[in-house]
Amino acid sequence: MFQFLSEVKSELAKVVWPTKAETFRYSLTVILFSLGIAFVLGAFDYGLLKVFEAIINR
């Protein structure tokens, strides 16, 4: 168990962690991309709703 934890610690020391600015930029990119996809899917859903309403109400 102690050998495993020692190896984990040594591997974590090799990791290059992103800076605070990089983390902020990546997070903002993911949030904006997610909002964009949500908008596109919402618009598509709304469009299909209107198409089906038009078909049903004929």
PyMOL Python script that loads the backbone (N, CA, C, O; Angstrom):
from pymol import cmd

cmd.read_pdbstr("""\
ATOM      1  N   MET A   1       0.833  -1.195   0.000  1.00  0.00           N
ATOM      2  CA  MET A   1       0.000   0.000   0.000  1.00  0.00           C
ATOM      3  C   MET A   1       0.876   1.256   0.000  1.00  0.00           C
ATOM      4  O   MET A   1       0.593   2.217  -0.716  1.00  0.00           O
ATOM      5  N   PHE A   2       1.939   1.240   0.806  1.00  0.00           N
ATOM      6  CA  PHE A   2       2.815   2.412   0.876  1.00  0.00           C
ATOM      7  C   PHE A   2       3.581   2.620  -0.430  1.00  0.00           C
ATOM      8  O   PHE A   2       3.843   3.753  -0.833  1.00  0.00           O
ATOM      9  N   GLN A   3       3.938   1.511  -1.087  1.00  0.00           N
ATOM     10  CA  GLN A   3       4.621   1.627  -2.375  1.00  0.00           C
ATOM     11  C   GLN A   3       3.680   2.250  -3.410  1.00  0.00           C
ATOM     12  O   GLN A   3       4.086   3.111  -4.192  1.00  0.00           O
ATOM     13  N   PHE A   4       2.435   1.813  -3.406  1.00  0.00           N
ATOM     14  CA  PHE A   4       1.448   2.367  -4.335  1.00  0.00           C
ATOM     15  C   PHE A   4       1.292   3.867  -4.128  1.00  0.00           C
ATOM     16  O   PHE A   4       1.320   4.635  -5.089  1.00  0.00           O
ATOM     17  N   LEU A   5       1.128   4.287  -2.874  1.00  0.00           N
ATOM     18  CA  LEU A   5       0.962   5.717  -2.593  1.00  0.00           C
ATOM     19  C   LEU A   5       2.209   6.506  -2.960  1.00  0.00           C
ATOM     20  O   LEU A   5       2.113   7.646  -3.413  1.00  0.00           O
ATOM     21  N   SER A   6       3.369   5.910  -2.770  1.00  0.00           N
ATOM     22  CA  SER A   6       4.613   6.572  -3.150  1.00  0.00           C
ATOM     23  C   SER A   6       4.679   6.755  -4.666  1.00  0.00           C
ATOM     24  O   SER A   6       5.110   7.800  -5.153  1.00  0.00           O
ATOM     25  N   GLU A   7       4.250   5.731  -5.407  1.00  0.00           N
ATOM     26  CA  GLU A   7       4.252   5.824  -6.868  1.00  0.00           C
ATOM     27  C   GLU A   7       3.226   6.848  -7.357  1.00  0.00           C
ATOM     28  O   GLU A   7       3.478   7.573  -8.319  1.00  0.00           O
ATOM     29  N   VAL A   8       2.086   6.902  -6.699  1.00  0.00           N
ATOM     30  CA  VAL A   8       1.070   7.894  -7.054  1.00  0.00           C
ATOM     31  C   VAL A   8       1.624   9.293  -6.854  1.00  0.00           C
ATOM     32  O   VAL A   8       1.452  10.165  -7.706  1.00  0.00           O
ATOM     33  N   LYS A   9       2.284   9.501  -5.734  1.00  0.00           N
ATOM     34  CA  LYS A   9       2.863  10.821  -5.439  1.00  0.00           C
ATOM     35  C   LYS A   9       3.913  11.197  -6.481  1.00  0.00           C
ATOM     36  O   LYS A   9       3.964  12.344  -6.923  1.00  0.00           O
ATOM     37  N   SER A  10       4.745  10.245  -6.875  1.00  0.00           N
ATOM     38  CA  SER A  10       5.780  10.555  -7.867  1.00  0.00           C
ATOM     39  C   SER A  10       5.166  10.835  -9.239  1.00  0.00           C
ATOM     40  O   SER A  10       5.663  11.692  -9.969  1.00  0.00           O
ATOM     41  N   GLU A  11       4.098  10.128  -9.597  1.00  0.00           N
ATOM     42  CA  GLU A  11       3.431  10.383 -10.874  1.00  0.00           C
ATOM     43  C   GLU A  11       2.734  11.740 -10.875  1.00  0.00           C
ATOM     44  O   GLU A  11       2.760  12.456 -11.875  1.00  0.00           O
ATOM     45  N   LEU A  12       2.113  12.088  -9.753  1.00  0.00           N
ATOM     46  CA  LEU A  12       1.452  13.398  -9.678  1.00  0.00           C
ATOM     47  C   LEU A  12       2.458  14.534  -9.763  1.00  0.00           C
ATOM     48  O   LEU A  12       2.118  15.621 -10.230  1.00  0.00           O
ATOM     49  N   ALA A  13       3.688  14.305  -9.321  1.00  0.00           N
ATOM     50  CA  ALA A  13       4.725  15.333  -9.416  1.00  0.00           C
ATOM     51  C   ALA A  13       5.115  15.586 -10.865  1.00  0.00           C
ATOM     52  O   ALA A  13       5.609  16.665 -11.193  1.00  0.00           O
ATOM     53  N   LYS A  14       4.899  14.595 -11.744  1.00  0.00           N
ATOM     54  CA  LYS A  14       5.242  14.737 -13.161  1.00  0.00           C
ATOM     55  C   LYS A  14       4.174  15.466 -13.967  1.00  0.00           C
ATOM     56  O   LYS A  14       4.428  15.897 -15.092  1.00  0.00           O
ATOM     57  N   VAL A  15       2.992  15.603 -13.400  1.00  0.00           N
ATOM     58  CA  VAL A  15       1.884  16.220 -14.120  1.00  0.00           C
ATOM     59  C   VAL A  15       2.138  17.710 -14.283  1.00  0.00           C
ATOM     60  O   VAL A  15       2.555  18.388 -13.344  1.00  0.00           O
ATOM     61  N   VAL A  16       1.884  18.208 -15.477  1.00  0.00           N
ATOM     62  CA  VAL A  16       1.985  19.652 -15.730  1.00  0.00           C
ATOM     63  C   VAL A  16       0.580  20.213 -15.571  1.00  0.00           C
ATOM     64  O   VAL A  16      -0.263  20.034 -16.449  1.00  0.00           O
ATOM     65  N   TRP A  17       0.326  20.882 -14.470  1.00  0.00           N
ATOM     66  CA  TRP A  17      -0.994  21.409 -14.169  1.00  0.00           C
ATOM     67  C   TRP A  17      -1.202  22.723 -14.912  1.00  0.00           C
ATOM     68  O   TRP A  17      -0.262  23.508 -15.044  1.00  0.00           O
ATOM     69  N   PRO A  18      -2.424  22.981 -15.402  1.00  0.00           N
ATOM     70  CA  PRO A  18      -2.682  24.246 -16.101  1.00  0.00           C
ATOM     71  C   PRO A  18      -2.646  25.424 -15.124  1.00  0.00           C
ATOM     72  O   PRO A  18      -2.907  25.280 -13.930  1.00  0.00           O
ATOM     73  N   THR A  19      -2.318  26.579 -15.669  1.00  0.00           N
ATOM     74  CA  THR A  19      -2.313  27.785 -14.845  1.00  0.00           C
ATOM     75  C   THR A  19      -3.755  28.213 -14.575  1.00  0.00           C
ATOM     76  O   THR A  19      -4.700  27.686 -15.163  1.00  0.00           O
ATOM     77  N   LYS A  20      -3.896  29.173 -13.679  1.00  0.00           N
ATOM     78  CA  LYS A  20      -5.232  29.678 -13.356  1.00  0.00           C
ATOM     79  C   LYS A  20      -5.876  30.309 -14.593  1.00  0.00           C
ATOM     80  O   LYS A  20      -7.075  30.143 -14.820  1.00  0.00           O
ATOM     81  N   ALA A  21      -5.097  31.024 -15.384  1.00  0.00           N
ATOM     82  CA  ALA A  21      -5.621  31.663 -16.595  1.00  0.00           C
ATOM     83  C   ALA A  21      -6.056  30.616 -17.619  1.00  0.00           C
ATOM     84  O   ALA A  21      -7.100  30.763 -18.255  1.00  0.00           O
ATOM     85  N   GLU A  22      -5.255  29.555 -17.779  1.00  0.00           N
ATOM     86  CA  GLU A  22      -5.628  28.494 -18.713  1.00  0.00           C
ATOM     87  C   GLU A  22      -6.905  27.785 -18.266  1.00  0.00           C
ATOM     88  O   GLU A  22      -7.782  27.495 -19.080  1.00  0.00           O
ATOM     89  N   THR A  23      -6.998  27.512 -16.971  1.00  0.00           N
ATOM     90  CA  THR A  23      -8.190  26.858 -16.436  1.00  0.00           C
ATOM     91  C   THR A  23      -9.424  27.711 -16.675  1.00  0.00           C
ATOM     92  O   THR A  23     -10.472  27.193 -17.062  1.00  0.00           O
ATOM     93  N   PHE A  24      -9.310  29.015 -16.446  1.00  0.00           N
ATOM     94  CA  PHE A  24     -10.424  29.929 -16.679  1.00  0.00           C
ATOM     95  C   PHE A  24     -10.815  29.927 -18.152  1.00  0.00           C
ATOM     96  O   PHE A  24     -12.000  29.862 -18.482  1.00  0.00           O
ATOM     97  N   ARG A  25      -9.819  29.998 -19.040  1.00  0.00           N
ATOM     98  CA  ARG A  25     -10.082  30.034 -20.481  1.00  0.00           C
ATOM     99  C   ARG A  25     -10.736  28.727 -20.953  1.00  0.00           C
ATOM    100  O   ARG A  25     -11.690  28.754 -21.730  1.00  0.00           O
ATOM    101  N   TYR A  26     -10.228  27.606 -20.490  1.00  0.00           N
ATOM    102  CA  TYR A  26     -10.809  26.317 -20.877  1.00  0.00           C
ATOM    103  C   TYR A  26     -12.231  26.181 -20.349  1.00  0.00           C
ATOM    104  O   TYR A  26     -13.115  25.694 -21.054  1.00  0.00           O
ATOM    105  N   SER A  27     -12.449  26.604 -19.126  1.00  0.00           N
ATOM    106  CA  SER A  27     -13.789  26.519 -18.542  1.00  0.00           C
ATOM    107  C   SER A  27     -14.765  27.403 -19.305  1.00  0.00           C
ATOM    108  O   SER A  27     -15.890  26.992 -19.591  1.00  0.00           O
ATOM    109  N   LEU A  28     -14.337  28.608 -19.633  1.00  0.00           N
ATOM    110  CA  LEU A  28     -15.184  29.520 -20.397  1.00  0.00           C
ATOM    111  C   LEU A  28     -15.506  28.945 -21.774  1.00  0.00           C
ATOM    112  O   LEU A  28     -16.632  29.068 -22.257  1.00  0.00           O
ATOM    113  N   THR A  29     -14.518  28.319 -22.402  1.00  0.00           N
ATOM    114  CA  THR A  29     -14.742  27.697 -23.704  1.00  0.00           C
ATOM    115  C   THR A  29     -15.785  26.593 -23.612  1.00  0.00           C
ATOM    116  O   THR A  29     -16.678  26.506 -24.455  1.00  0.00           O
ATOM    117  N   VAL A  30     -15.673  25.755 -22.597  1.00  0.00           N
ATOM    118  CA  VAL A  30     -16.636  24.656 -22.430  1.00  0.00           C
ATOM    119  C   VAL A  30     -18.034  25.203 -22.161  1.00  0.00           C
ATOM    120  O   VAL A  30     -19.008  24.696 -22.718  1.00  0.00           O
ATOM    121  N   ILE A  31     -18.151  26.228 -21.318  1.00  0.00           N
ATOM    122  CA  ILE A  31     -19.454  26.811 -20.998  1.00  0.00           C
ATOM    123  C   ILE A  31     -20.087  27.430 -22.247  1.00  0.00           C
ATOM    124  O   ILE A  31     -21.266  27.207 -22.521  1.00  0.00           O
ATOM    125  N   LEU A  32     -19.310  28.202 -22.998  1.00  0.00           N
ATOM    126  CA  LEU A  32     -19.844  28.840 -24.204  1.00  0.00           C
ATOM    127  C   LEU A  32     -20.227  27.806 -25.260  1.00  0.00           C
ATOM    128  O   LEU A  32     -21.256  27.949 -25.920  1.00  0.00           O
ATOM    129  N   PHE A  33     -19.410  26.770 -25.423  1.00  0.00           N
ATOM    130  CA  PHE A  33     -19.725  25.719 -26.376  1.00  0.00           C
ATOM    131  C   PHE A  33     -21.009  25.001 -25.968  1.00  0.00           C
ATOM    132  O   PHE A  33     -21.854  24.706 -26.812  1.00  0.00           O
ATOM    133  N   SER A  34     -21.152  24.722 -24.679  1.00  0.00           N
ATOM    134  CA  SER A  34     -22.359  24.046 -24.185  1.00  0.00           C
ATOM    135  C   SER A  34     -23.597  24.903 -24.399  1.00  0.00           C
ATOM    136  O   SER A  34     -24.645  24.390 -24.793  1.00  0.00           O
ATOM    137  N   LEU A  35     -23.489  26.204 -24.143  1.00  0.00           N
ATOM    138  CA  LEU A  35     -24.615  27.102 -24.377  1.00  0.00           C
ATOM    139  C   LEU A  35     -24.965  27.172 -25.860  1.00  0.00           C
ATOM    140  O   LEU A  35     -26.141  27.222 -26.221  1.00  0.00           O
ATOM    141  N   GLY A  36     -23.950  27.175 -26.717  1.00  0.00           N
ATOM    142  CA  GLY A  36     -24.189  27.200 -28.154  1.00  0.00           C
ATOM    143  C   GLY A  36     -24.915  25.945 -28.621  1.00  0.00           C
ATOM    144  O   GLY A  36     -25.866  26.024 -29.398  1.00  0.00           O
ATOM    145  N   ILE A  37     -24.469  24.800 -28.149  1.00  0.00           N
ATOM    146  CA  ILE A  37     -25.119  23.541 -28.512  1.00  0.00           C
ATOM    147  C   ILE A  37     -26.553  23.521 -27.965  1.00  0.00           C
ATOM    148  O   ILE A  37     -27.468  23.069 -28.653  1.00  0.00           O
ATOM    149  N   ALA A  38     -26.752  24.003 -26.744  1.00  0.00           N
ATOM    150  CA  ALA A  38     -28.097  24.047 -26.161  1.00  0.00           C
ATOM    151  C   ALA A  38     -29.007  24.940 -26.997  1.00  0.00           C
ATOM    152  O   ALA A  38     -30.170  24.603 -27.218  1.00  0.00           O
ATOM    153  N   PHE A  39     -28.492  26.068 -27.461  1.00  0.00           N
ATOM    154  CA  PHE A  39     -29.280  26.972 -28.292  1.00  0.00           C
ATOM    155  C   PHE A  39     -29.668  26.299 -29.614  1.00  0.00           C
ATOM    156  O   PHE A  39     -30.821  26.377 -30.038  1.00  0.00           O
ATOM    157  N   VAL A  40     -28.705  25.642 -30.259  1.00  0.00           N
ATOM    158  CA  VAL A  40     -28.976  24.974 -31.535  1.00  0.00           C
ATOM    159  C   VAL A  40     -30.011  23.868 -31.341  1.00  0.00           C
ATOM    160  O   VAL A  40     -30.958  23.762 -32.121  1.00  0.00           O
ATOM    161  N   LEU A  41     -29.838  23.046 -30.309  1.00  0.00           N
ATOM    162  CA  LEU A  41     -30.797  21.967 -30.066  1.00  0.00           C
ATOM    163  C   LEU A  41     -32.169  22.516 -29.690  1.00  0.00           C
ATOM    164  O   LEU A  41     -33.190  21.967 -30.105  1.00  0.00           O
ATOM    165  N   GLY A  42     -32.203  23.602 -28.904  1.00  0.00           N
ATOM    166  CA  GLY A  42     -33.471  24.222 -28.550  1.00  0.00           C
ATOM    167  C   GLY A  42     -34.185  24.779 -29.769  1.00  0.00           C
ATOM    168  O   GLY A  42     -35.400  24.628 -29.902  1.00  0.00           O
ATOM    169  N   ALA A  43     -33.437  25.422 -30.660  1.00  0.00           N
ATOM    170  CA  ALA A  43     -34.031  25.962 -31.884  1.00  0.00           C
ATOM    171  C   ALA A  43     -34.552  24.838 -32.780  1.00  0.00           C
ATOM    172  O   ALA A  43     -35.624  24.957 -33.374  1.00  0.00           O
ATOM    173  N   PHE A  44     -33.797  23.760 -32.870  1.00  0.00           N
ATOM    174  CA  PHE A  44     -34.225  22.611 -33.661  1.00  0.00           C
ATOM    175  C   PHE A  44     -35.490  21.998 -33.068  1.00  0.00           C
ATOM    176  O   PHE A  44     -36.420  21.657 -33.798  1.00  0.00           O
ATOM    177  N   ASP A  45     -35.522  21.860 -31.761  1.00  0.00           N
ATOM    178  CA  ASP A  45     -36.698  21.310 -31.084  1.00  0.00           C
ATOM    179  C   ASP A  45     -37.921  22.201 -31.302  1.00  0.00           C
ATOM    180  O   ASP A  45     -39.014  21.707 -31.578  1.00  0.00           O
ATOM    181  N   TYR A  46     -37.731  23.510 -31.177  1.00  0.00           N
ATOM    182  CA  TYR A  46     -38.826  24.453 -31.383  1.00  0.00           C
ATOM    183  C   TYR A  46     -39.327  24.388 -32.825  1.00  0.00           C
ATOM    184  O   TYR A  46     -40.531  24.425 -33.075  1.00  0.00           O
ATOM    185  N   GLY A  47     -38.396  24.290 -33.766  1.00  0.00           N
ATOM    186  CA  GLY A  47     -38.784  24.187 -35.173  1.00  0.00           C
ATOM    187  C   GLY A  47     -39.586  22.926 -35.449  1.00  0.00           C
ATOM    188  O   GLY A  47     -40.599  22.969 -36.147  1.00  0.00           O
ATOM    189  N   LEU A  48     -39.136  21.809 -34.907  1.00  0.00           N
ATOM    190  CA  LEU A  48     -39.888  20.569 -35.090  1.00  0.00           C
ATOM    191  C   LEU A  48     -41.261  20.644 -34.440  1.00  0.00           C
ATOM    192  O   LEU A  48     -42.234  20.117 -34.981  1.00  0.00           O
ATOM    193  N   LEU A  49     -41.348  21.291 -33.288  1.00  0.00           N
ATOM    194  CA  LEU A  49     -42.635  21.466 -32.615  1.00  0.00           C
ATOM    195  C   LEU A  49     -43.601  22.217 -33.518  1.00  0.00           C
ATOM    196  O   LEU A  49     -44.754  21.815 -33.674  1.00  0.00           O
ATOM    197  N   LYS A  50     -43.132  23.301 -34.108  1.00  0.00           N
ATOM    198  CA  LYS A  50     -44.000  24.094 -34.977  1.00  0.00           C
ATOM    199  C   LYS A  50     -44.394  23.322 -36.233  1.00  0.00           C
ATOM    200  O   LYS A  50     -45.525  23.448 -36.702  1.00  0.00           O
ATOM    201  N   VAL A  51     -43.486  22.531 -36.780  1.00  0.00           N
ATOM    202  CA  VAL A  51     -43.807  21.726 -37.959  1.00  0.00           C
ATOM    203  C   VAL A  51     -44.881  20.714 -37.615  1.00  0.00           C
ATOM    204  O   VAL A  51     -45.855  20.571 -38.354  1.00  0.00           O
ATOM    205  N   PHE A  52     -44.721  20.008 -36.504  1.00  0.00           N
ATOM    206  CA  PHE A  52     -45.713  19.012 -36.115  1.00  0.00           C
ATOM    207  C   PHE A  52     -47.044  19.646 -35.728  1.00  0.00           C
ATOM    208  O   PHE A  52     -48.097  19.064 -35.990  1.00  0.00           O
ATOM    209  N   GLU A  53     -47.022  20.814 -35.115  1.00  0.00           N
ATOM    210  CA  GLU A  53     -48.266  21.506 -34.806  1.00  0.00           C
ATOM    211  C   GLU A  53     -48.996  21.873 -36.084  1.00  0.00           C
ATOM    212  O   GLU A  53     -50.217  21.747 -36.162  1.00  0.00           O
ATOM    213  N   ALA A  54     -48.254  22.329 -37.086  1.00  0.00           N
ATOM    214  CA  ALA A  54     -48.854  22.688 -38.368  1.00  0.00           C
ATOM    215  C   ALA A  54     -49.454  21.454 -39.052  1.00  0.00           C
ATOM    216  O   ALA A  54     -50.522  21.529 -39.660  1.00  0.00           O
ATOM    217  N   ILE A  55     -48.767  20.342 -38.948  1.00  0.00           N
ATOM    218  CA  ILE A  55     -49.284  19.099 -39.567  1.00  0.00           C
ATOM    219  C   ILE A  55     -50.535  18.625 -38.828  1.00  0.00           C
ATOM    220  O   ILE A  55     -51.517  18.248 -39.466  1.00  0.00           O
ATOM    221  N   ILE A  56     -50.513  18.639 -37.531  1.00  0.00           N
ATOM    222  CA  ILE A  56     -51.635  18.144 -36.721  1.00  0.00           C
ATOM    223  C   ILE A  56     -52.852  19.041 -36.846  1.00  0.00           C
ATOM    224  O   ILE A  56     -53.975  18.538 -36.894  1.00  0.00           O
ATOM    225  N   ASN A  57     -52.667  20.359 -36.901  1.00  0.00           N
ATOM    226  CA  ASN A  57     -53.779  21.310 -36.937  1.00  0.00           C
ATOM    227  C   ASN A  57     -54.393  21.482 -38.317  1.00  0.00           C
ATOM    228  O   ASN A  57     -55.310  22.291 -38.460  1.00  0.00           O
ATOM    229  N   ARG A  58     -53.951  20.787 -39.312  1.00  0.00           N
ATOM    230  CA  ARG A  58     -54.535  20.904 -40.663  1.00  0.00           C
ATOM    231  C   ARG A  58     -55.858  20.255 -40.747  1.00  0.00           C
ATOM    232  O   ARG A  58     -56.483  20.263 -41.807  1.00  0.00           O
TER     233      ARG A  58
END
""", "prot")
cmd.dss("prot")
cmd.show_as("cartoon", "prot")
cmd.util.cbc("prot")
cmd.orient("prot")
